[in-house]
Amino acid sequence: MAKPKVIITRRWPQGAEQAMQKHFDVTLNEDDVPMTTAQLQDALRNYDAVCPTVSDKVNAEVLDINGIQAKILGNYGVGFNHIDLDAAKKQGLVVTNTPEVLTDCTADLAMTLLFMIARRAGEGERHVRNREWTGWRPTHMMGTSITGKTLGLVGMGRIARAMAHKAHFGFGMQILFHDPYPPPKEVVDALGAKQCDSIEDVLRQADFVSLHCPGGKETYHLINEERLAQMKPGAFLVNSARGDVIDQQALIAALQNSTIAGAALDVYEGEPNVPAELLGMDNVVLLPHLGSATLETRMAMGMRVFDNLVAFFDGKEPGDRVV
Ligand code: DGY
């Protein structure tokens, strides 16, 4: 029997591509340039499986075509807000993602952001590289201590829980969170965490606020001008979730007006564009969407897509089915 035809929209670590190539008839995007709407539509018409990722907008327009051959979208990544699930469902597509394998890696990156903004790491590095450092002195680049401070988590899914574990047991931080679908009490208790009834409760009390909710319509601009105003003036905002969870213009204003002390961002509205205002601020850490970017994790994500496709084409239920 002919192998299923699979297209992978961006380059993966070599080992994961090779595993796919052994099992499927694979087309790679050799140049690794994001595919256009027309190219994604061609992929849907000509392949049995399309494996997109966060940089592909598989929206209603892309999916509004006749003659789809694809049966499954094997998404490379845990987040799937770049895929219009209703439109995919209408086309009879199964959609899978890659949860769990990137949990610790992304939580580590959220901690990295927290450390970088608290201890002015990006600013300090630029200072040394620009040959501006004139030597040690007691008042030079004083940051903010982390140990014993309060970390407020917006969303308490896997990544937030992993961050809570690291922050509480590693750095003695107090953990607060709000999630409309909170984890079971024993999970909360094991993390020494305190559940808050509202996002505002978290924002008012936390020294560091870290966002861990999914992207999409329900969380669009969840952190807006009013909510930023609820944060302590000395608090920092950390985002490793999705860019449009924050109203970026409201954040810029809050930073300019010292409503909050700083922000550490790995994700942006309209990625990869980053507003000039943010680029010019020293109390902002800016990383290029590195949450899951370790070789081990990116390999594991590829193998998770592989497992989902193998199960699907063997007529079984893929482990990570979203729709
Ligand atoms: C995800 O998995 O959703 C990440 O944002 C991509 O690393």
Boltz pocket constraint, residues with backbone or C-beta under 6 A from the ligand:
constraints:
  - pocket:
      binder: B
      contacts: [[A, 54], [A, 76], [A, 77], [A, 78], [A, 79], [A, 80], [A, 98], [A, 102], [A, 240], [A, 241], [A, 289], [A, 291], [A, 292], [A, 293]]
      max_distance: 6.0
